[in-house]
Every structure is written in structure tokens, then in C-alpha cells.
């Protein structure tokens, strides 16, 4: 039972443009959402998070939006840079449990 | 200094063998985890360990057992390895139980291949 879904396995964006990564979830009890970034042969690293009581959190070039009524989360990266090319995992927390999506591979084309 | 380190990074072994993967964190975190990333890239929690409390994902076979000699270490032992155990195993740690700060620190992963 996959409670967090990333339906786009890959995304390609031109350098300087906006990258939008999407995530859907099914459990309304999730109280915290996160994005992790993963380079090949490395572990995921925390990128940005948002509490369920907020609808937006911004950190530099990264902004996460939360639409609770739609159970939808998105990560915006603007402007996109080649170094942003990685796999991005969406995750959600309830209680002690983290639930991860299957990831979206972002390629930023120079 | 690597915050969360796992060894070995690669492990190739035969079916039926017993193997261990070690994990150490130097962040002073209270909680450590083991995740399995399968062929579909799905990161699934296996265990979380906070001081004396072990929380086990009920879907994990009992051939898998975590061992924590101290707060900074959480090793993963696997008995009677099966082909389906082939995956990348990630160790992680967090400051608070459940990672309520939202931040898990992951190791680099250990790729296990069972032949």
C-alpha cells in the first residue's frame, strides 16, 4: 500500500527554467512532508520540509507547496541548475513512520 | 567526517549465507533506522531503534535482525539470505524519535546482491 506517490519517474528541464516535481498522498493523518535529494551512489539528503499546518515553505531556490484538500505536494526549483540533476524523493511523516515516494529523476540540461 | 557511515558499500554473496551490514553515526542522534530500497526504487522502513525501543515493520522477515551495541551503532544481520533480499540498504539517523524535525540523515547505502 503506497501512501505517497510520485507519478512522474523522470523530468527534464532547461537550465534557468523552473522545475516542478509533484507528489500525491492518500493519508490525511500525515503531519509533516519532506523532500529529499539523491545523487547516484549516495544516500538521500534532506532538502526542504513543510508542516501540514502550512501551505508554503521557501528556502532559497526551493519552494514546497502543500495543498491539503487535494492531498498534493509540489517542489519548485527556480532557477534550475545542472547541479540540481538528481533523484528527488517526496516523504511524509505520521507518528514514527516515514513514507517515501518512488522518486523523480530530474535532469537539468545546460 | 561522514555523519552516517555504512560498511560494506557492496556485498555479493550466495543464497543461504548469513551477512551483516554495519552502521555508525557520529551526530549524537537518538534514533537510527534501516531502510530497504528495492528494484522499484521504493524506500521502505525496516526498523527504527531509539535507545532501548525497537520498532519493527511487521512486513520484515524475522531473518532480518538489528543489533545496537550502543547509541551510535545499529547493525543489520541477515540470516539465510534469499534472492529477494537483493537491494540497497540505507541506514539513517535522526535527532528526535520519528524524526519530527523532519530530517533524516542517510548513509551512502549498501548494495547487497544475492546470487
Boltz contact constraints between the chains, C-beta under 6 A:
constraints:
  - contact:
      token1: [A, 32]
      token2: [B, 102]
      max_distance: 6.0
  - contact:
      token1: [A, 34]
      token2: [B, 102]
      max_distance: 6.0
  - contact:
      token1: [A, 42]
      token2: [B, 108]
      max_distance: 6.0
  - contact:
      token1: [A, 43]
      token2: [B, 90]
      max_distance: 6.0
  - contact:
      token1: [A, 43]
      token2: [B, 106]
      max_distance: 6.0
  - contact:
      token1: [A, 43]
      token2: [B, 107]
      max_distance: 6.0
  - contact:
      token1: [A, 43]
      token2: [B, 108]
      max_distance: 6.0
  - contact:
      token1: [A, 43]
      token2: [B, 109]
      max_distance: 6.0
  - contact:
      token1: [A, 44]
      token2: [B, 106]
      max_distance: 6.0
  - contact:
      token1: [A, 46]
      token2: [B, 103]
      max_distance: 6.0
  - contact:
      token1: [A, 49]
      token2: [B, 102]
      max_distance: 6.0
  - contact:
      token1: [A, 96]
      token2: [B, 98]
      max_distance: 6.0
  - contact:
      token1: [A, 100]
      token2: [B, 43]
      max_distance: 6.0
  - contact:
      token1: [A, 102]
      token2: [B, 41]
      max_distance: 6.0
  - contact:
      token1: [A, 102]
      token2: [B, 42]
      max_distance: 6.0
  - contact:
      token1: [A, 103]
      token2: [B, 41]
      max_distance: 6.0
